Amino acid sequence: MSDKQKHASAYWKENIKYLAILLVIWFAVSFGCGILFREELDQFRLGGFKLGFWFAQQGSIYVFVILIFVYVRLMNKLDKKYGFDD
């Protein structure tokens, strides 16, 4: 395996690791906070709405958008690390 192929393989391995972590966070927020822990979160209010309802309707979308920006930042660093930032 050439040096370029090793870099590409390591790049994609790290990329998949970042994707898996970010998707687990999104799943935990959308499914966990919106469905599983809804009753416990409904004891608190945010903007006049129960927190569990807010996470199910708005919170998971906000977290998803934030995770997109985090992913872009991580990928820019990863590109620089492996020399793929043309």
C-alpha positions as CSV (number, residue, x, y, z in Angstrom):
1,M,0.0,0.0,0.0
2,S,1.4,3.4,-1.0
3,D,1.9,6.3,1.4
4,K,-0.9,8.2,-0.3
5,Q,-3.3,5.2,0.2
6,K,-2.4,5.0,3.9
7,H,-3.1,8.7,4.3
8,A,-6.5,8.3,2.5
9,S,-7.4,5.3,4.6
10,A,-6.5,7.0,7.9
11,Y,-8.4,10.1,6.7
12,W,-11.6,8.2,6.0
13,K,-11.3,6.2,9.2
14,E,-11.1,9.4,11.3
15,N,-13.9,10.9,9.2
16,I,-16.2,7.9,9.9
17,K,-15.3,8.2,13.6
18,Y,-16.4,11.9,13.6
19,L,-19.6,11.0,11.8
20,A,-20.5,8.2,14.2
21,I,-19.9,10.4,17.3
22,L,-22.0,13.3,15.9
23,L,-24.8,11.0,14.8
24,V,-24.9,9.4,18.3
25,I,-25.2,12.9,19.8
26,W,-28.0,13.8,17.4
27,F,-29.8,10.5,18.1
28,A,-29.4,11.0,21.9
29,V,-30.9,14.5,21.7
30,S,-33.7,13.8,19.2
31,F,-34.8,10.4,20.4
32,G,-33.6,10.6,24.0
33,C,-34.7,14.1,24.9
34,G,-37.7,14.1,22.7
35,I,-39.1,10.7,23.5
36,L,-37.4,8.7,26.2
37,F,-36.8,11.5,28.8
38,R,-39.7,13.6,27.8
39,E,-41.6,13.2,31.0
40,E,-38.6,14.1,33.2
41,L,-37.9,17.1,30.9
42,D,-41.5,18.3,30.9
43,Q,-41.0,19.4,34.5
44,F,-39.0,22.4,33.1
45,R,-40.2,25.0,30.7
46,L,-38.5,26.9,27.9
47,G,-40.2,29.8,26.2
48,G,-43.5,28.8,27.8
49,F,-43.3,25.2,26.4
50,K,-42.5,22.0,28.3
51,L,-38.9,21.2,27.7
52,G,-39.6,17.6,26.4
53,F,-42.0,19.0,23.8
54,W,-39.5,21.7,22.8
55,F,-36.7,19.2,22.2
56,A,-39.1,17.1,20.1
57,Q,-40.2,20.0,18.0
58,Q,-37.3,22.5,17.9
59,G,-34.3,21.3,20.0
60,S,-33.3,18.4,17.9
61,I,-33.3,20.6,14.8
62,Y,-31.1,23.3,16.5
63,V,-28.7,20.6,17.7
64,F,-28.6,19.1,14.1
65,V,-27.7,22.5,12.7
66,I,-25.0,23.0,15.3
67,L,-23.6,19.6,14.6
68,I,-23.3,20.5,10.9
69,F,-21.1,23.4,11.8
70,V,-19.1,21.3,14.2
71,Y,-18.6,18.7,11.4
72,V,-17.5,21.4,8.9
73,R,-14.9,22.6,11.4
74,L,-13.7,19.1,12.2
75,M,-13.4,18.3,8.5
76,N,-11.4,21.5,7.8
77,K,-9.0,20.5,10.5
78,L,-8.8,16.9,9.2
79,D,-8.2,18.1,5.7
80,K,-5.3,20.2,6.9
81,K,-3.9,17.4,9.0
82,Y,-3.8,15.0,6.0
83,G,-2.9,17.6,3.4
84,F,-6.2,17.5,1.5
85,D,-6.9,21.2,1.8
86,D,-6.3,22.4,-1.7
